[in-house]
Amino acid sequence: MPLEKLTKREKTHQRILAAASRKFRADGFEGAGVDGLSKLAEVTSGAFYDHMGSKVEAFRKVISSGLGDVVASIKRIQAQAGG
């Protein structure tokens, strides 16, 4: 869905997910705390917990999103290659 059609809550969720992805890649799971993830996403810790539930759940969502991106890329490449 185009970013401009998302609700404020959906945009916030995506911003948190993107920030968590960057932080986990840079510092690993152990190096990322909720306060740092929240700060990077420019939200309160309460908003982080409201959207993600926990740091573990945020990590799961980041992994799931990343795998979804990989699958979509593979399908796109296969379609371009005629397979």
MONOR-V906710 format. One record per helix or strand. SS is the DSSP state (alpha for helix, beta for strand). FROM is the first residue (numbers start at 1). LEN is the number of residues. If there is no record, write none. Layout:
# MONOR-V906710
ss=SS from=FROM len=LEN
ss=SS from=FROM len=LEN
This chain:
# MONOR-V906710
ss=alpha from=3 len=3
ss=alpha from=8 len=20
ss=alpha from=34 len=8
ss=alpha from=45 len=8
ss=alpha from=55 len=26
